[in-house]
Amino acid sequence: MKKLTDEIQQHLEQKILPFWMKLKDEQHGGFYGEVDYNLEIEKQADKGGIATARFLWTFSAAFRVTRNEEYLEHAHHLYDFLRNKLYDHENQGIYWLVDFQGQPKDTRKHVYAQSFAVYALSEYYRVTKSEEALALANEIYLLIEEKGYDKENRAYCEEFDQWWKPVSNEMLSENGVVAEITMNTHIHVLEAYTNLYKANPTDGLKQRLIDLLEVHYEKIYNKDTKFLGVFFDKQWNSLVDMKSFGHDIEASWLMDETIKVIGLKDERFDQMVLDIAYNIAGCAMQEDGSLINEQVDDHYDKTRIWWVQAEAMVGYLNAFEHTQDPRFKQLIENLWIYIKKHIVDKRENGEWYWSIEPAGNPTERAIGETWKTSYHNSRFCLEFIERVKNQ
């Protein structure tokens, strides 16, 4: 595993991070909002709240793990843009979208976006000890709890307007349903709160994390099928028969990270983490080493999406650490071969394709945009470096 991790670190430092560093916007702040399929930078593309937070997390974490000062400089640059342009100082919270100059464009507030701001700001604090950044992370955390949490249903709400009035969840719904509760938001609130706990552990935050794990176990996880539900109504009834393989394997290791960080001893949660990993390994991995996207009713979407492969790498590494089952080691090795052969964009100055179509050709979609940033594949690399190299 050490040799594979050396290769992964080289890939991070020579391929992934240099691609994104070229997007630094010295004039207007933040990173340019789009790199099209032909690798042309669209300097007047809009800049997303989630994207900026993910970039900030990436370069903060990359500095923490590698100590490369160049990454820290980019983190400072991104922090300034998030704080000064994406944060609504009057009404609180992170905007969904600003234009290329940093002017508010889509002022909706989504709990999902707020959680990524908490995730990024807490990581930035971990490497800078900036009390301003920690204060902002805590402010958004308390805002989510005040505005975005439904205590009666033990559920995080989804979408609000600029003034925190609830609106229909257009941004995180799909498949013909508008969901009042999503698994996606809940796993990323968990992820964000866990990182905030690493930065600033408090008893109140620990209790929220325990409650969130309980909600995942009781409301989202199906103990019979070993899958997570995806879209729910306000009463936690599932709205569509959907299995999101990438989200499941991602959730397995994110939940385990929370368990480890807060030092929780609960066999139910430990078993859930491993059952999910074994389930996805058994039902959605392909002979070519890849992980397909999802299943809706009886239809399988066999697109190989970039982030799904990255999260599977970490999910199986996490499962291997717990079980030492050689099956997981083999899955990792096969996945990495697939990623290198198909997902990595071998064009000069390329990064990773958005996805590979079932027929085997790359999807002609932007290489960088509001939903495709440095976060998933950089994090997979950093997790391997920390777990394998730095042990």
DRENVOKOL-742715 format. One record per residue (C-alpha): x, y negated, z. Coordinates in steps of 0.25 Angstrom, whole numbers, padded with zeros to 4 digits, always signed. Layout:
XYZ/...
//
This chain:
+0000+0000+0000/+0012-0009+0002/+0016-0009-0012/+0002-0012-0017/+0001-0023-0007/+0015-0029-0012/+0009-0029-0026/-0004-0036-0021/+0004-0047-0014/+0011-0050-0027/-0002-0050-0034/-0007-0060-0025/+0005-0069-0025/+0008-0069-0039/-0006-0067-0046/-0018-0071-0038/-0014-0083-0029/-0006-0090-0040/-0018-0089-0049/-0027-0097-0039/-0016-0106-0035/-0016-0112-0049/-0030-0117-0046/-0026-0127-0036/-0033-0140-0040/-0023-0151-0035/-0032-0162-0040/-0046-0159-0034/-0042-0148-0024/-0045-0134-0022/-0043-0124-0033/-0049-0125-0047/-0062-0118-0048/-0061-0109-0060/-0051-0101-0069/-0059-0096-0081/-0057-0082-0087/-0046-0087-0096/-0038-0092-0084/-0041-0107-0087/-0043-0116-0074/-0056-0124-0074/-0051-0136-0066/-0065-0142-0066/-0072-0130-0061/-0080-0131-0048/-0073-0126-0035/-0080-0117-0025/-0081-0117-0010/-0080-0102-0009/-0068-0102-0020/-0061-0113-0012/-0062-0106+0001/-0057-0093-0005/-0045-0100-0011/-0042-0106+0003/-0043-0093+0010/-0034-0086-0001/-0023-0096+0000/-0024-0097+0015/-0023-0082+0017/-0012-0081+0006/-0004-0090+0014/-0007-0083+0027/-0002-0070+0021/+0009-0074+0012/+0014-0087+0019/+0015-0093+0005/+0014-0108+0007/+0009-0110-0007/-0004-0103-0003/-0005-0112+0009/-0004-0124+0001/-0016-0119-0008/-0024-0116+0005/-0022-0131+0010/-0027-0136-0004/-0039-0127-0004/-0042-0130+0011/-0042-0145+0007/-0052-0143-0004/-0061-0134+0004/-0062-0144+0016/-0063-0157+0008/-0071-0153-0005/-0079-0140-0002/-0083-0143+0012/-0096-0151+0014/-0092-0160+0026/-0106-0166+0027/-0114-0153+0027/-0103-0143+0031/-0100-0130+0023/-0092-0127+0010/-0099-0131-0004/-0101-0120-0014/-0094-0128-0025/-0087-0141-0028/-0083-0146-0042/-0068-0146-0046/-0066-0160-0039/-0072-0155-0026/-0085-0162-0027/-0097-0153-0021/-0104-0146-0032/-0112-0135-0026/-0115-0139-0012/-0122-0126-0007/-0116-0120+0005/-0115-0105+0005/-0112-0097+0018/-0103-0088+0009/-0095-0100+0005/-0094-0105+0019/-0089-0092+0024/-0077-0093+0014/-0074-0107+0019/-0073-0101+0033/-0064-0090+0027/-0055-0099+0020/-0054-0110+0031/-0051-0099+0042/-0040-0093+0033/-0034-0107+0030/-0034-0110+0045/-0027-0097+0048/-0015-0102+0040/-0015-0117+0043/-0021-0118+0057/-0029-0130+0051/-0039-0133+0062/-0047-0141+0052/-0049-0128+0043/-0053-0120+0055/-0063-0130+0060/-0069-0130+0046/-0069-0115+0046/-0076-0115+0059/-0086-0126+0054/-0090-0118+0042/-0091-0105+0051/-0101-0112+0061/-0108-0118+0049/-0111-0104+0043/-0116-0100+0057/-0125-0112+0058/-0130-0113+0044/-0128-0100+0038/-0131-0089+0048/-0145-0083+0050/-0145-0078+0064/-0158-0072+0063/-0154-0063+0052/-0139-0062+0056/-0136-0066+0041/-0128-0077+0035/-0136-0085+0025/-0131-0089+0011/-0133-0102+0004/-0136-0116+0008/-0136-0130+0002/-0127-0141+0005/-0134-0145+0018/-0135-0130+0023/-0150-0128+0019/-0152-0113+0014/-0153-0111-0001/-0155-0098-0009/-0142-0090-0010/-0139-0091-0024/-0123-0090-0023/-0122-0077-0017/-0135-0070-0023/-0135-0061-0035/-0142-0049-0041/-0155-0056-0042/-0156-0058-0027/-0155-0071-0019/-0149-0066-0005/-0151-0072+0008/-0140-0064+0014/-0128-0058+0007/-0117-0048+0011/-0107-0057+0004/-0109-0069+0013/-0109-0060+0025/-0096-0053+0022/-0089-0067+0019/-0094-0073+0032/-0088-0061+0039/-0075-0063+0031/-0075-0078+0034/-0078-0077+0049/-0068-0066+0051/-0057-0075+0045/-0062-0087+0054/-0060-0077+0066/-0046-0075+0062/-0044-0090+0062/-0052-0093+0074/-0058-0082+0082/-0070-0085+0091/-0079-0077+0098/-0091-0083+0091/-0085-0079+0077/-0081-0065+0082/-0096-0063+0085/-0101-0068+0072/-0091-0058+0065/-0096-0047+0073/-0111-0051+0070/-0107-0051+0055/-0101-0037+0055/-0114-0033+0062/-0122-0039+0051/-0114-0033+0040/-0115-0019+0047/-0130-0020+0050/-0136-0029+0038/-0126-0028+0026/-0120-0014+0027/-0128-0002+0023/-0123+0009+0032/-0130+0020+0023/-0124+0015+0010/-0111+0008+0016/-0113-0004+0006/-0116-0018+0010/-0129-0025+0006/-0127-0037-0003/-0139-0046-0003/-0150-0047+0008/-0162-0055+0011/-0164-0063+0024/-0168-0050+0031/-0155-0043+0027/-0163-0034+0017/-0155-0030+0005/-0159-0037-0008/-0152-0029-0019/-0146-0015-0019/-0132-0020-0022/-0118-0015-0018/-0107-0024-0019/-0094-0015-0018/-0084-0027-0018/-0092-0034-0006/-0093-0021+0001/-0078-0017+0001/-0075-0032+0004/-0084-0032+0016/-0078-0019+0022/-0064-0025+0024/-0070-0039+0028/-0078-0033+0039/-0066-0025+0043/-0058-0038+0044/-0068-0044+0053/-0068-0031+0062/-0053-0032+0063/-0052-0047+0065/-0062-0047+0077/-0058-0034+0083/-0071-0028+0082/-0073-0013+0086/-0086-0008+0079/-0086+0006+0072/-0098+0002+0064/-0091-0009+0057/-0078-0001+0055/-0086+0010+0048/-0093+0001+0039/-0080-0005+0034/-0075+0009+0030/-0088+0014+0025/-0089+0002+0015/-0075+0004+0010/-0077+0019+0008/-0091+0016+0002/-0085+0007-0009/-0074+0016-0011/-0083+0027-0014/-0094+0020-0023/-0088+0009-0031/-0073+0011-0034/-0070+0015-0048/-0060+0024-0055/-0052+0013-0060/-0050+0008-0045/-0059-0004-0045/-0072-0007-0037/-0084-0011-0045/-0093-0022-0041/-0107-0018-0036/-0119-0010-0037/-0133-0015-0039/-0144-0005-0038/-0139+0006-0047/-0130-0003-0056/-0115-0004-0053/-0108-0016-0057/-0094-0011-0061/-0087-0024-0063/-0074-0024-0056/-0074-0038-0049/-0060-0044-0044/-0064-0046-0030/-0071-0033-0028/-0057-0026-0031/-0050-0035-0022/-0059-0033-0010/-0059-0018-0012/-0044-0018-0011/-0045-0024+0003/-0057-0016+0007/-0050-0003+0004/-0037-0007+0010/-0045-0010+0023/-0052+0003+0022/-0038+0010+0020/-0032+0003+0032/-0044+0009+0041/-0044+0023+0035/-0031+0026+0028/-0039+0033+0018/-0030+0034+0006/-0043+0032-0003/-0043+0018+0000/-0028+0016-0003/-0031+0023-0017/-0043+0013-0019/-0034+0001-0016/-0023+0006-0026/-0033+0009-0037/-0040-0005-0035/-0027-0012-0036/-0023-0005-0049/-0037-0009-0054/-0035-0023-0050/-0022-0025-0056/-0026-0018-0069/-0039-0025-0071/-0043-0036-0061/-0030-0044-0061/-0030-0054-0073/-0017-0051-0080/-0017-0063-0088/-0007-0074-0085/-0012-0083-0074/-0024-0073-0071/-0029-0068-0058/-0040-0057-0057/-0052-0056-0066/-0065-0058-0060/-0069-0044-0064/-0067-0032-0073/-0080-0028-0081/-0084-0013-0081/-0079-0012-0095/-0065-0016-0090/-0063-0030-0095/-0061-0042-0086/-0074-0051-0083/-0072-0064-0091/-0075-0073-0078/-0067-0084-0072/-0054-0079-0065/-0056-0090-0054/-0069-0096-0050/-0078-0099-0038/-0080-0084-0035/-0066-0079-0040/-0055-0085-0031/-0042-0079-0025/-0049-0074-0012/-0053-0059-0015/-0040-0054-0022/-0031-0063-0014/-0037-0058-0001/-0035-0043-0006/-0021-0046-0008/-0019-0053+0005/-0026-0042+0013/-0017-0032+0007/-0004-0040+0011/-0009-0042+0025/-0014-0028+0027/-0003-0020+0020/+0009-0029+0019/+0009-0037+0032/+0005-0025+0041/
//
